[in-house]
């Protein structure tokens, strides 16, 4: 067998069960390889404490989460080296594509893993995946020189194949999807096939996570939760979204006038209802999971027959879990509301992004009207399903007046929860290219974090202004804009 050390470089200081970790553990173990996890989440000299930051600005409700978590006082680099010396891995792997890559700090983890590994002595092959090598393979070796190989696209099958070849002592450098260096020349292998049937990936294995990773703040309580995916893919091609880079990698380049990809049925993939139910049941019984945080890009584009069957299985078993999902306003109607109730959906997150319909359409390639968004939030409220509005500030060509309009629009929606993210220029997206061309961002941005910091150089909205609205967005939605000038003066803005 091969030995594979997976690394979770999470710096948010709160539990995140990055979906690529259980998916890779599952398939590697099914190939009889030895797998270990080094999780960086709760090291004091590594964590940035995202929960404290977003509780202070009212994005999260206060909880006693911090009292329930124990941080590690040891030096993370020394601990990492110790694990490597004891385990003696053949491969060290981190960062990968899944439905989770849209948020939760995953984008920057390839950089954080590179930071960790540069101080480590090891003979292991250092391999990373994720959006960046998928989007721009030519420059990966230059940007992350401590990494030996990169995997483009979905990496579960690819990494298992490399591990198999290592065990058999045969050449692995010809593996599809791989990027590597030969005589100082970057070699880019042909793309691997898309995983068309998600049941082909072995059951996702969450057993290597420390138990406190499952603790999450949720609506003023601390509960046990995991990140999970029922599906992969999205029919939409929003100009700022990482999904478009993955679509292009697998050849889904054509879009309709309404911002959807052509031949979407070949790009959307999901697990079977029985497979999903089995994983739900195991997560509850093995780890006491109460909430499944579904990271699917658009939950309501999952095959309706699969969701109907899943709801029946959950109800027949009286499975005591509930779901948090993400979807779009276009999919919310009386029929889908009925389905969400059957699936025990407790909360729904939807992207508002900005209030301006013209800006959404012309700059973001998003087409739902304000009326459609208002109606979707209203239907969910009537069904007693909690609603979270997702907003973005600092978009290229956005103005402060547009942020104020978005705040007013959120006041109309009156969501149960409000999140606001700094715009992040995700490599390979149309908006990233545009933002580079107009000078708002560099060719490549390090330290990107849509919750903790903005890296913009925009002259339209400076960092100080964006930080002010990140801190006060929810407050201004709830209390109104009448005292905006006074609030600015009080913060010397």
C-alpha positions, 0 to 999 in steps of 0.5 A: 500500500501507499501512504498518503498524508492529507493536509487541511490548511484551514486558517479560519479557526473553526470547524470545516470538514472540507468535502474533498477530504472525506471523498479522497479518504474514501476512495484511497481506503477502498484501494487499500492505501494508508491515509492520515490527516493533518488538520491545521484548524485549531493551532494557535499560531495558525488560526485567524478566528473568523467566527469572532470577526463575523460575530462582531459584525453581526453576520453570526449570532453570538454563541459560546462556541469558543468555550467549547473549542480547545486550541493547540499551543504547539508550533504548527510547523514542528507538529507537522514535521513530527507527523511526517517523520512518524508516518513517513508518507509517500504522498502529501496532498492538499486542496482539491475541487468539490462543490465546497470550493465556492466558499469557506476559505477553500480557494487560498488553501493551495497557498497555505499548504505551500507555506506549510510545506516550505519549512518541512523536510520530506521525501514524499511527493508533494501534490496539490489540486484545486481551482488554480491549476485547473484554471492556469496550469502554466504558472503553477510551478512558479507560484508554488515552487514547493509543490512537485505535482498538480492535479487539474479538475476532480482529483479523487480518481487521479490521486488513487491512480497515482497511489496505485502506480507508486505501490506497483512501482510503475510510471505515474507521470503520464496520469491524465490531469497531472501537471509536472516539471521535466527539464525545467519545462512544465508538462501538462497532461491531457484532462481526465474524464469528468466523474459522471456518476458520483456513486463511483466515488467510494462512500465519503469517510469523515472518520479522520476528523477530530470530534471538535471539527464537527461543532458549528455555530448555527442561529445562536446555538452550537451544534454538530454539523458537517459539510456535504455534497449531494451533487457537483456542477451548476447550470449557471455561468456567473462571471465571478464564480469558480464554477465557470473555470471547472465548466471550461476545463471539462468542455462546457464553454457555450452559454445561452442568453440567460446565462446557463451552459448548454448541454448542462445535463452532462455536467450536472451530476449527483449521488443516488438517493440511497447513497445519500441516505446511507451517508446521512444515516452514518453521519448521524449514527457515528458522529452525532451529526444534527445538521447537514451543510449542503455545499451543492452549488444549486441544490434545486437543480439536483435531479428531482426524482432523486430528491423525492426518493431521498425525502421518502427515505428520510421520513420513513426512517424518521432520521433526526437531521435537518439540512441547510442548502444553497440555491437561487431565487429562480428555483423557489416556488410552491412545489419546491417549497413543499419538497424542501419541507419534506427534506427537513430543510431548516435554512436556505442561502441565496445570492443577492450579490448586489441589488442592481438588476442591470449590474447583475445582468451585465457584469455578473451574468445573473438574471433574476429580477428584484421581484423574483428575489423578493418573492423567493424570500417571501415564500420561504418565510411563509414556509417557516424556512430560515433565509440567508441573503448572500451579498458581495461588496468590492466588485469591479465597477461597483460604487458606494451608492450601489452598496447602499442600494444593496443594503436597502434591498436587504431591508426589504427582503428582511432575511433571518441572516445576512452575510456579506463577502469581499469580492475575490478575483478567482483565477480564470473567471471572466470577472477576474480577467476584467478586474485585472485589466482595469487595475483593481487586482494583480495578475494573481492575488495571494491571501484572498479571503472573502470574509476576512480581507479585501485585496482590492486596489480599486480607486472607486471604493478603497479598502477602508470604505469596504472594511467599514461596510463589511463591519456595519452591513448587517447593522445598517440593514437592521437599523436603516441608513438614517445615521450613516454619517454619524456612524462614519464619523464615530469610526473616523471614516 
